[in-house]
Amino acid sequence: MTQTLTDADLCQILSCSRRRLALEYLWDAAQPTSLATLADAVAAVETGEEPAPRPARESVYTSLRQTHVPTLERHGLVRVDDAGDPVATPAAKAVVRRIRDTGPFGLSWSEVYRTVGVSGLFATVATLAGAPGLATVDPLIPAVVGLAAYAGTSAYHVWTLRPRRSRAGPSGTAAEGWHPSRA
């Protein structure tokens, strides 16, 4: 099912940290993932222990099976394959993008882009105005450097939004080194 999410739907989906973690993990896995593996990964993040204590894993497993995966499926962000394993759909990208709206240094991406753009503009104008230390620099240099920085920032931003692919081994355990957003 593909549908446009309303603001109310998006708020409901993002209101639960467990659901955010599950969606982000499924997006990163980019393949069907067993509920047990998903529960292990989410419980490990919630408890800060690897592996998470058994009661925590069981609690997460139950809530994922009964509440969170069906909610994500109902909104078209997850589909469940024939084996009963959830996998993120392409529609999940927009929601994961919203979850991961934090860029480098804890700034939002809009703040990062604004900083890069204003810095490039400032350097170019300072060069054109003959500011001390910049009077001998061709104004084209800071303009090109500013544009290159903007392009590099854009490329990095796109790179951060890609599915990270599961690092789960053949045993199907939770992906080692998986670190969700801290939103």
N, C-alpha and C positions, 0 to 999 in steps of 0.2 A: 504494500500500500504506500503510495507516495502522496504526500499532501503538504500544503504550506502550513507551517506551524504558526499559530497565533501567539501573541505576546503572553497570553495567559497559559498556553500550553508550554511555552518555553520556560516561563517562571516555574511552573509545576515540575518540569523535568529537571531544571537546575537547582530546585529548592532542596534536594536531598543529596548530600555529599556522597553517599554510597552509590546512588544512581550515576552521578557524575563520574566517579571513579570507574564504575563498570563500563560506561560508555567509552571513556577515554582508553581503558585497557583493550576493549574490543576493537576500537579504531586502530590502536597501535599494533594489535595482533594481526589484523588484516586477513584473518582466516577464521573458520569456525573454531570456537574454543569451548571446551567442556565447562559446565557450570562449576564443577569442583575446582578446576584450575582458576577460573574467574574468581570464585569465592576465596581461594587461597591468596590470590594477589591482592584483592580488596581488603581482606582481613589483615594481611601483613602491613598494608599502609595504615589502616585504622589503628592497629595496636602498636605499630612500630617494632614488631618482632618478626623475625623470619626463621622458622615458620611461625605463624600465628598460633596461639593456643587453640586447642581443638574446640572448646565451647564457642570461641569467637568465629572460627571457620564455619561451624554448624549454623550459628545464628545468621551469618552473612549468606550462606548457601540457601537457607530457607527464605530469607527476605528477597534474594535475587529470583528464586524460582517462583515465589508466590506473588511478588509485587513488582519489582523493578524491571526484570526482563519483559514481563507482559506489558508494562507501561511503555517501555521503549519500543516494543514491537507494535503496539497499538498506534503509536505516533510515526511509524515507518522508519525509525532510526536503527532498528535491529530486526533481523529475520532469524527464525530458528530453522535449521536445516533438518533433513530427514532423521538424523541421529539425535536430534534434540539439542544440538549445540548452537548457541547464539553467535551471530556474526554481524558486524556493523554494516549498514547499507551506505551507499554513496550520500544519502540524505543526512547522515550523521556528521558529515564534514562541517556543515555550517554550525552545528551545535558545539562540536569539538573546537572549532575556531573561536567561538564565544567563550568557551572554558579557558582556552589558551590565549586570551587577549593580552597577556602580559609579555612584554618584550624584555630586552636586556635591562639589567639593573633595577628590575621591578617597575619600570615605567610601562604605561600602556603603549601600544604600537602607535597611536596617534601622537603621543608625546615624543616618541623616538623620531618619527618622521618630521614633526614640527622642529625639533632640535637640529636635526641634520639640515633641513631646508633653510632655517633661519641662520645657522652657522655659515653655510655656503653663501647665502645672500650677503651676510654681514662682511665676510672676507672679500667678496667681489666688490661691494660698495666701498669698503675701506681702501682697497687697491685703487679704485677709480678716483677716490677723493685724495689720494696721495698721502695716506696715513704714514706716520714715521715707521720705518722698517719695511713698509710695503710699497713705497713710491716707485721703486725700481722693478717691481714685479709686474709682468704682463697681466692685465685683468682677466685674460682668458684662462690663466692657470688656476686661480681659485674657483672660477666658474666650472671648469672641467672637473676639478677635484671634488667640488660640491655635488655635481651631477653624478660622478662615479660613486661617491659615498651614498647618495640616495639610491642608486641602482644596486649597490652592494647590500644596503639595508633591505631593500625590497626582495632581493634574492634570498637573503637569510630568513626573512619573514616567511616566504613561501616554503623554504626548506623546513622550518619548524612546524609547518602544518601538514607535512606528509605523514602518511601512516608509517610508523616506526618499525613495522614488521616484528613479529614475535621472536624473541630470543629463547623461547622455550625449547628445551632439548627434546630428544626422542621420547622421553618418559612422559612428556605432556605436563610437566610441573610448571608452576608460575614462572614467568620470565624473570630471570635474574637481571638486576640492573634496571628494571622498569621503574621509572620515576614519574608519577603523575604531576600535573600542574599544581601549584600551591595557590589556587584562586580562592 
